[in-house]
Amino acid sequence: MSDLGGDSSSLSTATERGLRYARAGGYVMGVLLLGLGAAALLRGAGTFEIFKGIYFVAYGVVLSLPFSRMSDKSWRLSYGLLVVLSVFFVFVMIAVVMFAYMAAADEGERLGVPGFEGTLIFFSLMQVPVVLFQRKPELLD
């Protein structure tokens, strides 16, 4: 029976470490989105490109917030904003892929599988539960 207690604390440590790694991935994604957003704003070749640039910068800033050190009220507001922006990010990325496919079709080309965009969507949606479980680890039980 005593081994189960050891496994439980080991699992807890492994879970905490996994959450830290996942959150570090969120910081990397935030920096990546800041760069992509700035590049889109500098290109500024159309309304959607400008919108995408502003959105990526805003989402990158929200992903980079120190959620674990916020007060409860600030955390709730910021977490709600993270949830909304993460869900909306999926739609923005779908639009990005659709526009890329339409542009490629106009040039008579064919694009492959949108792996980069899919990876970004995965990492963005992963941040919502990671931030929640870092703040409220009792919900993991």
Buried (B, 14 or more C-beta within 10 A) or exposed (E): EEEEEEEEEEEEEEEBEEBEEBBEBBBEBBEBBBEBBBEBBEEEEEEEBBEBBEBBBBBBBBBBBEBEEBEEEEBEEBBEBBBEBBEEBBEBBEEBBEBEBEEEEEEEEEEEEBEEBEEBBEBBBBBBEBBBBBBEEEEEE
